[in-house]
Amino acid sequence: MKQSTAVTTTDHSRNLPIHSMADANQLAVSLAQAKVLGAGNPAEGMLAVILIKEVGLVKASATYHLMFGQLSKKATAILAHFTEKGGTYRIVRRDSECAEVIASFGDTKDMTFSFSWEEAKQEPFVYDGKPGVQIAQLSKPFEQRKLKAKYATPRSRMQMLWARLVSDFGNALCPDACEGLYPPEVVSDFSELDDRKESATAGQVIDIAEAQRRTDASIVQDFQVCPIGGEGWKGKKWEDFPSASLMMAMASDDPAISDTHRAAIQVALDNKNAANKQ
């Protein structure tokens, strides 16, 4: 009998060393420090913990990326899942001026999708500034408009055009391949993230632990209660929630829950962990 030489591998990355909320919180901090999945703070680190527990580190790293509290799905992962589900595509063009494919899925055969730099220049997202400033630039001659710095190079334009095209035909033909998410190149241009970007860059997010040591209680008052949900949620103090509910709020992508709210949630979790150890 011929002996098999196949090697069986097991993904142990889901077996994270988590035995308590304190372990989860510490791991979230460590993942954020290492920028795993793009996590830049403990709240995003907690999202990384949840993803890794769900699908494993390797798959999570190959599929998802975190930025400013938003979960995105890489264009390569969208394409992989598109083909896994039976879709096919042929690249016609992929350069700094245009991205074009011919794609098929199910009863839809050989549909052409394209997105060009000329089309992108008619959209506000490629220009620098707040949404109002971006829109105002569209009325100016192109040479007077101010592009975002990242679109000043041909390669960056190519990557953006390709990612947006993949998102477009993925959502059109096989939404399951996108999972309701967008590529990082698309998420990074969401206008509602501008304030988060500036805040993170300037380091202006209030640290709730430091705020609690200040004498002006109004600094933390608004952040000590839940800003979302119906009866039993909105207006309720974080300290009155069970740990499971606090974890749900921490992982929420609702824009009403700011980084400062998440810091307050973290304090409530730490207090509960400390009480449980007594």
FENGIMO-V45662 format. One record per residue. RES is the residue in one letter. SS is DSSP state (h for helix, s for strand, l for the rest). PHI is phi in whole degrees, -180 to 180 (999 if undefined). NEAR is the number of other C-alpha atoms within 12 Angstrom. Layout:
res:RES ss:SS phi:PHI near:NEAR
res:RES ss:SS phi:PHI near:NEAR
This chain:
res:M ss:l phi:999 near:3
res:K ss:l phi:-77 near:5
res:Q ss:l phi:-83 near:6
res:S ss:l phi:-70 near:7
res:T ss:l phi:-107 near:6
res:A ss:l phi:-65 near:7
res:V ss:l phi:-104 near:7
res:T ss:l phi:-94 near:7
res:T ss:l phi:-114 near:7
res:T ss:l phi:-125 near:10
res:D ss:l phi:-82 near:17
res:H ss:h phi:-91 near:16
res:S ss:h phi:-69 near:21
res:R ss:h phi:-77 near:21
res:N ss:l phi:-82 near:17
res:L ss:l phi:-71 near:25
res:P ss:l phi:-75 near:19
res:I ss:l phi:-116 near:18
res:H ss:l phi:-122 near:13
res:S ss:l phi:-159 near:20
res:M ss:h phi:-63 near:28
res:A ss:h phi:-62 near:26
res:D ss:h phi:-63 near:19
res:A ss:h phi:-62 near:31
res:N ss:h phi:-65 near:36
res:Q ss:h phi:-67 near:26
res:L ss:h phi:-66 near:32
res:A ss:h phi:-61 near:38
res:V ss:h phi:-64 near:27
res:S ss:h phi:-65 near:23
res:L ss:h phi:-65 near:31
res:A ss:h phi:-67 near:27
res:Q ss:h phi:-63 near:21
res:A ss:l phi:-88 near:18
res:K ss:l phi:59 near:22
res:V ss:h phi:-64 near:32
res:L ss:h phi:61 near:40
res:G ss:h phi:87 near:32
res:A ss:l phi:-59 near:33
res:G ss:l phi:-118 near:32
res:N ss:l phi:-155 near:37
res:P ss:h phi:-58 near:38
res:A ss:h phi:-64 near:46
res:E ss:h phi:-70 near:40
res:G ss:h phi:-61 near:39
res:M ss:h phi:-67 near:44
res:L ss:h phi:-62 near:43
res:A ss:h phi:-64 near:48
res:V ss:h phi:-58 near:41
res:I ss:h phi:-62 near:32
res:L ss:h phi:-64 near:32
res:I ss:h phi:-66 near:34
res:K ss:h phi:-62 near:25
res:E ss:h phi:-78 near:19
res:V ss:h phi:-125 near:22
res:G ss:l phi:96 near:24
res:L ss:h phi:-64 near:26
res:V ss:h phi:-63 near:21
res:K ss:h phi:-67 near:24
res:A ss:h phi:-62 near:30
res:S ss:h phi:-67 near:26
res:A ss:h phi:-78 near:24
res:T ss:h phi:-107 near:34
res:Y ss:s phi:-120 near:36
res:H ss:s phi:-148 near:39
res:L ss:s phi:-106 near:39
res:M ss:s phi:-153 near:37
res:F ss:l phi:51 near:36
res:G ss:l phi:80 near:39
res:Q ss:s phi:-108 near:38
res:L ss:s phi:-93 near:36
res:S ss:s phi:-125 near:37
res:K ss:s phi:-120 near:39
res:K ss:l phi:-65 near:37
res:A ss:h phi:-60 near:37
res:T ss:h phi:-62 near:29
res:A ss:h phi:-71 near:31
res:I ss:h phi:-60 near:39
res:L ss:h phi:-63 near:37
res:A ss:h phi:-62 near:25
res:H ss:h phi:-71 near:26
res:F ss:h phi:-62 near:31
res:T ss:h phi:-73 near:24
res:E ss:h phi:-60 near:16
res:K ss:l phi:-88 near:20
res:G ss:l phi:107 near:21
res:G ss:l phi:-80 near:30
res:T ss:s phi:-134 near:26
res:Y ss:s phi:-152 near:29
res:R ss:s phi:-130 near:22
res:I ss:s phi:-76 near:22
res:V ss:s phi:-93 near:19
res:R ss:s phi:-154 near:22
res:R ss:s phi:-154 near:28
res:D ss:l phi:-147 near:24
res:S ss:l phi:-75 near:24
res:E ss:l phi:-105 near:26
res:C ss:s phi:-165 near:30
res:A ss:s phi:-121 near:34
res:E ss:s phi:-147 near:30
res:V ss:s phi:-137 near:28
res:I ss:s phi:-115 near:25
res:A ss:s phi:-125 near:32
res:S ss:s phi:-136 near:25
res:F ss:s phi:-158 near:25
res:G ss:l phi:60 near:17
res:D ss:l phi:-79 near:12
res:T ss:s phi:-87 near:18
res:K ss:s phi:-116 near:16
res:D ss:s phi:51 near:20
res:M ss:s phi:-88 near:24
res:T ss:s phi:-92 near:24
res:F ss:s phi:-125 near:31
res:S ss:s phi:-150 near:31
res:F ss:s phi:-149 near:34
res:S ss:s phi:-111 near:28
res:W ss:h phi:-66 near:30
res:E ss:h phi:-61 near:17
res:E ss:h phi:-70 near:18
res:A ss:h phi:-63 near:28
res:K ss:l phi:-67 near:30
res:Q ss:l phi:-90 near:23
res:E ss:l phi:-109 near:24
res:P ss:h phi:-71 near:29
res:F ss:h phi:-66 near:35
res:V ss:h phi:-84 near:38
res:Y ss:s phi:-104 near:33
res:D ss:l phi:-76 near:26
res:G ss:l phi:110 near:26
res:K ss:l phi:-68 near:23
res:P ss:h phi:-51 near:22
res:G ss:h phi:-63 near:16
res:V ss:h phi:-68 near:20
res:Q ss:h phi:-60 near:25
res:I ss:h phi:-65 near:22
res:A ss:h phi:-62 near:22
res:Q ss:h phi:-67 near:26
res:L ss:l phi:-65 near:25
res:S ss:l phi:-84 near:17
res:K ss:l phi:-94 near:17
res:P ss:l phi:-59 near:12
res:F ss:h phi:-56 near:19
res:E ss:h phi:-67 near:12
res:Q ss:h phi:-99 near:12
res:R ss:l phi:-85 near:23
res:K ss:l phi:-107 near:25
res:L ss:s phi:-71 near:26
res:K ss:l phi:-62 near:21
res:A ss:h phi:-57 near:14
res:K ss:h phi:-69 near:21
res:Y ss:h phi:-101 near:26
res:A ss:l phi:-82 near:18
res:T ss:l phi:-112 near:16
res:P ss:h phi:-58 near:18
res:R ss:h phi:-67 near:18
res:S ss:h phi:-66 near:21
res:R ss:h phi:-66 near:32
res:M ss:h phi:-61 near:28
res:Q ss:h phi:-64 near:31
res:M ss:h phi:-66 near:39
res:L ss:h phi:-60 near:38
res:W ss:h phi:-67 near:41
res:A ss:h phi:-62 near:38
res:R ss:h phi:-69 near:40
res:L ss:h phi:-66 near:40
res:V ss:h phi:-60 near:47
res:S ss:h phi:-61 near:40
res:D ss:h phi:-66 near:32
res:F ss:h phi:-76 near:38
res:G ss:h phi:-65 near:43
res:N ss:h phi:-68 near:26
res:A ss:h phi:-72 near:24
res:L ss:h phi:-98 near:33
res:C ss:l phi:-148 near:31
res:P ss:h phi:-56 near:23
res:D ss:h phi:-61 near:25
res:A ss:h phi:-68 near:34
res:C ss:h phi:-93 near:35
res:E ss:l phi:58 near:23
res:G ss:l phi:75 near:18
res:L ss:l phi:-114 near:30
res:Y ss:l phi:-121 near:38
res:P ss:l phi:-65 near:40
res:P ss:h phi:-55 near:34
res:E ss:h phi:-64 near:33
res:V ss:h phi:-85 near:32
res:V ss:h phi:-60 near:31
res:S ss:l phi:-65 near:29
res:D ss:l phi:-102 near:31
res:F ss:l phi:-61 near:26
res:S ss:h phi:-65 near:24
res:E ss:h phi:-72 near:21
res:L ss:h phi:-90 near:24
res:D ss:h phi:-56 near:21
res:D ss:h phi:-64 near:22
res:R ss:h phi:-65 near:26
res:K ss:h phi:-63 near:25
res:E ss:h phi:-65 near:17
res:S ss:h phi:-65 near:17
res:A ss:h phi:-68 near:21
res:T ss:h phi:-66 near:13
res:A ss:h phi:-84 near:11
res:G ss:l phi:66 near:15
res:Q ss:l phi:-98 near:15
res:V ss:l phi:-66 near:23
res:I ss:l phi:-70 near:23
res:D ss:l phi:-81 near:26
res:I ss:h phi:-65 near:29
res:A ss:h phi:-65 near:24
res:E ss:h phi:-69 near:18
res:A ss:h phi:-62 near:23
res:Q ss:h phi:-67 near:21
res:R ss:l phi:-87 near:13
res:R ss:l phi:-84 near:15
res:T ss:l phi:-81 near:11
res:D ss:l phi:-83 near:11
res:A ss:l phi:-66 near:15
res:S ss:h phi:-66 near:14
res:I ss:h phi:-63 near:21
res:V ss:h phi:-106 near:26
res:Q ss:h phi:-56 near:23
res:D ss:h phi:-66 near:23
res:F ss:h phi:-90 near:36
res:Q ss:h phi:-88 near:33
res:V ss:s phi:-125 near:31
res:C ss:l phi:-74 near:36
res:P ss:l phi:-92 near:28
res:I ss:l phi:-129 near:24
res:G ss:l phi:91 near:18
res:G ss:l phi:-96 near:10
res:E ss:l phi:-62 near:10
res:G ss:l phi:92 near:17
res:W ss:l phi:-123 near:21
res:K ss:l phi:-62 near:21
res:G ss:l phi:88 near:20
res:K ss:l phi:-84 near:24
res:K ss:s phi:-67 near:26
res:W ss:h phi:-58 near:38
res:E ss:h phi:-65 near:26
res:D ss:h phi:-93 near:22
res:F ss:l phi:-88 near:25
res:P ss:l phi:-71 near:22
res:S ss:h phi:-59 near:27
res:A ss:h phi:-61 near:18
res:S ss:h phi:-69 near:23
res:L ss:h phi:-63 near:34
res:M ss:h phi:-64 near:27
res:M ss:h phi:-63 near:27
res:A ss:h phi:-66 near:37
res:M ss:h phi:-61 near:41
res:A ss:h phi:-88 near:32
res:S ss:l phi:-66 near:29
res:D ss:l phi:-99 near:23
res:D ss:l phi:-64 near:20
res:P ss:l phi:-63 near:22
res:A ss:l phi:-70 near:22
res:I ss:l phi:-93 near:30
res:S ss:l phi:-85 near:37
res:D ss:h phi:-61 near:37
res:T ss:h phi:-71 near:37
res:H ss:h phi:-60 near:37
res:R ss:h phi:-65 near:42
res:A ss:h phi:-65 near:36
res:A ss:h phi:-68 near:37
res:I ss:h phi:-62 near:45
res:Q ss:h phi:-61 near:40
res:V ss:h phi:-62 near:33
res:A ss:h phi:-63 near:36
res:L ss:h phi:-65 near:34
res:D ss:h phi:-61 near:27
res:N ss:h phi:-64 near:23
res:K ss:h phi:-67 near:24
res:N ss:h phi:-62 near:22
res:A ss:h phi:-66 near:14
res:A ss:h phi:-68 near:12
res:N ss:h phi:-68 near:13
res:K ss:h phi:-82 near:11
res:Q ss:l phi:-77 near:7
